[in-house]
Amino acid sequence: MRLPLAPVLALAVALAFAAAPTAALAGSQDAAATHAGITAGYALARAAVATIPVAQDRIERYNSKLARECPDVGAGTPETEASEPMSAEVAAALWSISYGAAAGPIKTFTRAIGPLHWTNARFNRAVHRLATTLSELATLRMPDLCGDVRAWTASGFTTVPEDVLEIDHHVEPLELPEIPWGLVTPYVRPAETGLVNYIKRAETKVAEAEFIKGQKDWYQVIETLGLEP
């Protein structure tokens, strides 16, 4: 079972343009794409930092709502693999909230990345996959946790609702790719050094929030619903 990402943009966003291609990719087209990419990455890194408290507040309010509407609705959940689809749906709900909190900046980022092209196919593919995956995460449908867990409980924990299976199937492949920096050596225009340094600082801040808050939020909602991890 994959634990949910923190209630912030994944740190891969901050890494996306923390470096730029070397001479192998440094033609005029690549240089222009890299400049635009760093600019877009900087804007998204700023949004990622600003989103940390916003998303956390939304998740806490959501957990309070569940505590009012369906506390311990999954009480008696078996401690077996049969419970994994339900706990995975909790992760999807948290992703919907956290990435949805930054849906606007993510949309701006993906629009900026869309027309860009690098001559290194692997690098180009990874960057565009990053943008596509972020867009998918930012537009995830919020599942009905109370309703789905009630239905599962009513079946005697034997039948996972179809809605749960559908959303789990949808989110399972949504992994943010690693940008293959092994193919390139850092290359940044002198004027862009400040932007890159900010992106790196934002990466650290996002990573800290992810480590501290991500698992805690997931376990908290699991406990509220009376599910097993």
Sequence and secondary structure as in RCSB ss.txt:
>XXXX:A:sequence
MRLPLAPVLALAVALAFAAAPTAALAGSQDAAATHAGITAGYALARAAVATIPVAQDRIERYNSKLARECPDVGA
GTPETEASEPMSAEVAAALWSISYGAAAGPIKTFTRAIGPLHWTNARFNRAVHRLATTLSELATLRMPDLCGDVR
AWTASGFTTVPEDVLEIDHHVEPLELPEIPWGLVTPYVRPAETGLVNYIKRAETKVAEAEFIKGQKDWYQVIETL
GLEP
>XXXX:A:secstr
      SS  HHHHHTTSS   GGG SHHHHHHHHHHHHHHHHHHHHHHHHHHHHHHHHHHHHHHHHHH TTTTT
T  SSGGGHHHHHHHHHHHHHHHHHTTHHHHHHHHHHHTT   SSHHHHHHHHHHHHHHHHHHT     HHHHHH
HHHHTTS    HHHHHHHHHHTT       GGGS     GGGHHHHHHHHHHHHHHHHHHHHHHHHHHHHHHHHH
T   
